[in-house]
Every structure is written in structure tokens, then in C-alpha cells.
Amino acid sequence: MRLNQYIESMKKIMMLSFLVTTIATQAQTVTHQQIQGKWKMFYFSDENGSANVETHTVTINEKTTEPKEEVDILYEDIMNQAEDAVFTVKEDVVVNIVQDEEYKFAYKLENKDGNSYMIMEQNLDNQGNPRVFVVDGLLHLAYDSRKLDVVYKRIKE
């Protein structure tokens, strides 16, 4: 009887921990101070799969509706472009340098429903404004409408 009680208690503790972690990562506001600095793309995922830029590895979802070969080529291209790319947040401006091309735009943070959104002066590729959060020191730009999460690692200066 004691073993069953212990198992049930552990299940409840694990479920509570999972719920708290899920809520904490889904609803998080950030400040300008938290995202200031230089960042490098570390990882990205979308509905077709994911890619780790640092290890140069690709995982393609089994249920992707796109041809897997095309997804693999696209991910490889993105990873190659990201190798030397730098994403800089300074005050209210974002500068993204990709393949020696500089993309600069103003932004503001808007908090809504427990989340922060990066509202950009120009909406690149009609992707919408990303939800912004920091988990374990990694900066996430989550484009919920496209199920795209781009994760950046801070560059130590």
C-alpha cells in the first residue's frame, strides 16, 4: 500500500512540475534589457522539422507535407546562411547581418496576455510579429502563425 501511495505522490509532483514549466515557458514577458546584445542563430524549428545550426544537424518530421528532399535542402541553405549571421539588438533597433547584407529596423516590445511581442516597423515576409521570450539564456522569436521558432544564443563580447 505504501508503494502505491509513493507512486501516486510522485506522479502528482511530476505533473505539477510539468505544468509549472509549461506555463512558465509559454507565458513570459521580457524587457529590452534582457534581449540587448549580439546573438547568433542556434536552432530553428517549424512544422516540417528542425535544425541545429551549431551542430549542423537536421531532423525532418515524418508527417511533413513537403517533399523531404526539399526541406533538407532548405534547412541546409538556412544553416549555411546562419553560420556567419549576427542578430544585434541595441536599444530600440534590430540589426540582422546575413551574408554581408545588413537589415536594420526599429522595434518595440508589446506585452499582451502574459507574452511579449516584438513589433517591427516593417513586417518581413508577412510573417507577423514574433512572440519573444528567453529560456535558459536563449532568445526565442516564435512566429506562432507559421509554427516557426528561431532560437538565438548570445555572443560573448
C-alpha positions as CSV (number, residue, x, y, z in Angstrom):
1,M,0.0,0.0,0.0
2,R,2.8,2.5,0.8
3,L,4.5,1.9,-2.5
4,N,1.3,2.8,-4.4
5,Q,0.9,6.0,-2.3
6,Y,4.5,6.9,-3.1
7,I,4.0,6.3,-6.8
8,E,0.8,8.4,-6.8
9,S,2.6,11.2,-5.0
10,M,5.5,11.1,-7.4
11,K,3.0,11.2,-10.4
12,K,1.4,14.3,-8.9
13,I,4.7,16.0,-8.3
14,M,5.9,15.3,-11.8
15,M,2.6,16.5,-13.3
16,L,2.7,19.7,-11.3
17,S,6.4,20.3,-12.3
18,F,5.4,19.8,-15.9
19,L,2.5,22.2,-15.7
20,V,4.6,24.9,-14.0
21,T,7.4,24.6,-16.5
22,T,4.9,24.7,-19.4
23,I,3.1,27.7,-18.1
24,A,6.4,29.5,-17.3
25,T,7.8,29.0,-20.8
26,Q,4.6,29.8,-22.6
27,A,3.7,33.0,-20.8
28,Q,6.7,35.1,-20.3
29,T,7.3,38.8,-20.7
30,V,10.8,40.1,-21.4
31,T,12.4,43.5,-21.1
32,H,14.5,45.5,-23.5
33,Q,17.4,44.9,-21.2
34,Q,17.1,41.1,-21.4
35,I,17.4,41.0,-25.2
36,Q,20.0,43.6,-25.7
37,G,23.3,42.5,-27.3
38,K,24.6,40.3,-30.1
39,W,23.1,37.0,-30.9
40,K,23.8,34.1,-33.3
41,M,21.2,31.7,-34.6
42,F,21.5,28.4,-32.7
43,Y,18.4,26.4,-33.7
44,F,15.1,26.7,-35.6
45,S,12.0,24.6,-36.0
46,D,8.8,24.8,-38.0
47,E,6.1,22.4,-38.9
48,N,8.4,20.5,-41.3
49,G,11.2,19.8,-38.7
50,S,14.1,21.4,-37.0
51,A,17.8,22.2,-37.5
52,N,20.6,22.8,-35.0
53,V,22.9,25.4,-36.6
54,E,25.7,24.8,-34.1
55,T,25.9,21.0,-34.8
56,H,24.7,21.3,-38.4
57,T,22.1,18.6,-37.9
58,V,18.6,18.4,-39.4
59,T,15.5,16.5,-38.3
60,I,12.6,16.3,-40.7
61,N,9.2,15.4,-39.3
62,E,7.7,12.2,-40.6
63,K,4.4,13.8,-41.2
64,T,5.7,16.8,-43.2
65,T,3.6,17.6,-46.3
66,E,6.6,19.0,-48.1
67,P,9.0,16.7,-50.0
68,K,11.7,15.7,-47.5
69,E,14.5,16.4,-50.0
70,E,13.3,20.0,-50.5
71,V,13.0,20.5,-46.7
72,D,16.5,19.2,-46.3
73,I,17.9,21.5,-49.0
74,L,16.1,24.5,-47.5
75,Y,17.4,23.7,-44.0
76,E,20.9,23.3,-45.2
77,D,20.7,26.6,-47.0
78,I,19.4,28.4,-43.9
79,M,22.1,26.8,-41.7
80,N,24.8,27.9,-44.2
81,Q,23.5,31.5,-44.2
82,A,23.2,31.5,-40.4
83,E,26.8,30.4,-39.8
84,D,28.2,34.0,-40.1
85,A,24.9,35.9,-39.4
86,V,24.7,38.2,-36.4
87,F,21.4,39.4,-34.9
88,T,22.0,42.5,-32.8
89,V,19.5,44.2,-30.5
90,K,20.6,47.7,-29.4
91,E,18.1,50.0,-27.7
92,D,15.0,50.0,-30.0
93,V,16.8,48.9,-33.1
94,V,17.5,45.4,-34.5
95,V,20.3,44.9,-37.0
96,N,20.5,41.5,-38.7
97,I,23.6,40.8,-40.8
98,V,23.3,37.9,-43.2
99,Q,25.8,37.1,-45.9
100,D,27.3,40.6,-45.6
101,E,23.8,42.2,-46.1
102,E,22.6,44.4,-43.3
103,Y,18.9,44.6,-42.4
104,K,18.1,47.3,-39.9
105,F,14.7,48.1,-38.4
106,A,13.1,49.7,-35.4
107,Y,11.1,47.6,-33.0
108,K,9.2,47.9,-29.7
109,L,8.1,45.3,-27.2
110,E,4.5,44.9,-26.5
111,N,3.2,42.8,-23.6
112,K,-0.1,41.1,-24.2
113,D,-1.7,38.2,-22.3
114,G,1.5,37.4,-20.4
115,N,3.6,37.3,-23.5
116,S,6.0,39.8,-25.2
117,Y,5.8,40.5,-28.9
118,M,8.5,42.2,-31.0
119,I,6.5,44.8,-33.0
120,M,8.7,45.7,-36.0
121,E,8.4,48.8,-38.2
122,Q,8.5,46.5,-41.2
123,N,6.9,43.1,-41.4
124,L,9.4,41.0,-43.3
125,D,7.8,38.3,-45.5
126,N,4.4,38.9,-43.8
127,Q,5.4,36.6,-41.0
128,G,3.7,38.7,-38.4
129,N,5.3,39.9,-35.2
130,P,7.1,37.2,-33.2
131,R,6.5,36.3,-29.6
132,V,9.7,36.9,-27.8
133,F,11.0,35.0,-24.7
134,V,14.2,33.9,-23.1
135,V,14.7,30.4,-21.7
136,D,18.0,29.2,-20.3
137,G,19.8,32.2,-21.7
138,L,18.5,31.5,-25.3
139,L,16.4,34.2,-27.1
140,H,13.4,32.8,-28.9
141,L,11.5,34.5,-31.7
142,A,8.3,32.5,-32.2
143,Y,6.2,33.1,-35.2
144,D,3.1,31.3,-34.0
145,S,1.1,31.7,-37.2
146,R,3.8,29.7,-39.1
147,K,4.8,27.4,-36.2
148,L,8.3,28.8,-36.6
149,D,10.6,29.2,-33.6
150,V,14.0,30.7,-34.2
151,V,16.4,30.4,-31.3
152,Y,19.5,32.6,-30.7
153,K,22.5,32.2,-28.5
154,R,24.2,35.2,-27.0
155,I,27.6,36.1,-28.5
156,K,30.0,36.7,-25.7
157,E,31.8,40.0,-26.2
